[in-house]
C-alpha cells in the first residue's frame, strides 16, 4: 500500500505525452526563432526518447536538455 502511494505521487509530477506535444507545438508557434523546450523532471524520459527515436522531435545541438519538434509535412 505504501509503495503504491509513492508511485501515484511520482506520476502526479510527470506531464502526459499529450501535454509534451502541446508544449512543443505551442513553442514553435509562439517563438519560431527559438522553438526549443527545456526538459526538466516533469518529462517522463521514455516519452522523450520515443519522440526522438521516431523523428517527431530533435535535440538541440549544444544542449541535450532541449528538444524541438522536427518540421514535417
PyMOL commands that set and color helices and strands:
alter all, ss='L'
color gray80, all
select helices_A, chain A and resi 2-13+17-30+32-34+45-53
alter helices_A, ss='H'
color red, helices_A
select strands_A, chain A and resi 37-38+57-59+66-69
alter strands_A, ss='S'
color yellow, strands_A
deselect
rebuild
show_as cartoon
